[in-house]
Amino acid sequence: MRILLTGCGGQLGRHLAPRLARLGEVIATDREGGDFQCDLSDRRLLDKTLHRVKPDVVVNPAAWTAVDRAEDEPELAARMNRAMPGWIAAWCAQNDALMLHFSTDYVFSGPNDRPWSERDEPSPGNVYGRTKLDSERAIAASGAHSVIVRTAWLYSHFPGNFLSAILTRAGQGQPLKIVSDQFGSPTWAGHLADATTALLERRDRLPDRCSLFHVAGKGCMSWHEFGQLAVERAVEIGALDKAVPVSPIESANWPQKAKRPVWSVLDCSRYEEFTGLELPSVERGLDECLAFWKESIC
Ligand SMILES: NC(=O)c1ccc[n+]([C@@H]2O[C@H](COP(=O)([O-])OP(=O)(O)OC[C@H]3O[C@@H](n4cnc5c(N)ncnc54)[C@H](OP(=O)(O)O)[C@@H]3O)[C@@H](O)[C@H]2O)c1
């Protein structure tokens, strides 16, 4: 099986590459790395890459992930998040390939008294969420055999995410103020990559058309609770010399360009029923990630 992996230099792409290699031959692409360098927002270059690689499966974590910048540059965000996945899906439909794509908990907004399931109607509250929802719809409309995995609050030991940002600051002895009125399911990129592999291993049992799964860390907490836990556990394993104060702050006092959902906890029971596998808890994800973090700073 030939697998084209996009965004191989991103945090999820870097966790996916070694796991997908157990399923087949992985051909990796990124804007400035991998086996083929390709600006995926250029349809001509993307089609050229697809025709050269002729994949059986395309795994697509590449995306515009700058949530606040998307508010200022909606056309560029839409090109990467709506148009690009639609082009891949069109190629997959024509060439009988499977597409596995990632979407986000930010397709939801507003309150709920339970975790969001795949059956709930999305209503994104920001440009990023809208462009990701558009990607889901473009893929479904293409007729391609496809899997869409919605995930949430993704983090890793690589730079450029919430966990690495707070641990870097804490390592410099800086106190932290973290939003305490947004609740979600923090997801370690390693566990999401494991779940992706589990879905691909069961591809013969997937419905012929488009299937949608929620995959996230098991549990629910605020950013503040997650930050507090991360600092505590990092100190326990010696990845931080000493704890720093972690104070709660309300979203209203932490202005961000894009509005975030107050509740974006995902119900992942469809994935667990389909695979027969239990998703790891948020705490376990954090511990596994912190072990990599510690190794990377030593
Ligand atoms: N991060 C989260 O909290 C979160 C939450 C829910 C869902 N998701 C979804 O999960 C998936 C993976 O997210 P992630 O955090 O791993 O993303 P990431 O670390 O930002 O990686 C995105 C990758 O896409 C590449 N890319 C962006 N524009 C490109 C272009 N024009 N041509 C080629 N490559 C391009 C990036 O390359 P450059 O580095 O060169 O830009 C990078 O390698 C995405 O679909 C995201 O929407 C993320």
The ligand as a Gaussian input file, in Angstrom:
#p B3LYP/6-31G(d) Opt

LIG

0 1
 N       -3.471000      21.959000      16.612000
 C       -4.680000      21.725000      17.166000
 O       -4.957000      22.063000      18.317000
 C       -5.737000      21.028000      16.363000
 C       -7.002000      20.818000      16.950000
 C       -7.979000      20.175000      16.195000
 C       -7.715000      19.753000      14.907000
 N       -6.486000      19.984000      14.362000
 C       -6.250000      19.522000      12.989000
 O       -5.284000      18.470000      13.040000
 C       -4.477000      18.512000      11.861000
 C       -3.003000      18.528000      12.253000
 O       -2.722000      19.708000      13.023000
 P       -1.256000      20.050000      13.526000
 O       -1.406000      20.772000      14.823000
 O       -0.371000      18.865000      13.430000
 O       -0.818000      21.122000      12.423000
 P        0.604000      21.815000      12.221000
 O        1.577000      21.350000      13.243000
 O        0.330000      23.291000      12.074000
 O        1.057000      21.214000      10.811000
 C        0.446000      21.591000       9.624000
 C        1.359000      21.171000       8.497000
 O        0.762000      21.615000       7.270000
 C        1.777000      22.189000       6.475000
 N        1.282000      23.185000       5.552000
 C        0.601000      24.317000       5.832000
 N        0.390000      25.013000       4.697000
 C        0.945000      24.287000       3.689000
 C        1.060000      24.465000       2.292000
 N        0.551000      25.554000       1.668000
 N        1.681000      23.517000       1.555000
 C        2.206000      22.418000       2.150000
 N        2.134000      22.189000       3.473000
 C        1.515000      23.116000       4.228000
 C        2.673000      22.861000       7.483000
 O        3.910000      23.189000       6.893000
 P        4.646000      24.583000       7.321000
 O        5.213000      24.304000       8.684000
 O        5.662000      24.776000       6.252000
 O        3.586000      25.641000       7.352000
 C        2.753000      21.778000       8.556000
 O        3.720000      20.821000       8.242000
 C       -4.941000      19.729000      11.062000
 O       -5.873000      19.321000      10.099000
 C       -5.650000      20.585000      12.100000
 O       -6.630000      21.409000      11.496000
 C       -5.502000      20.599000      15.060000

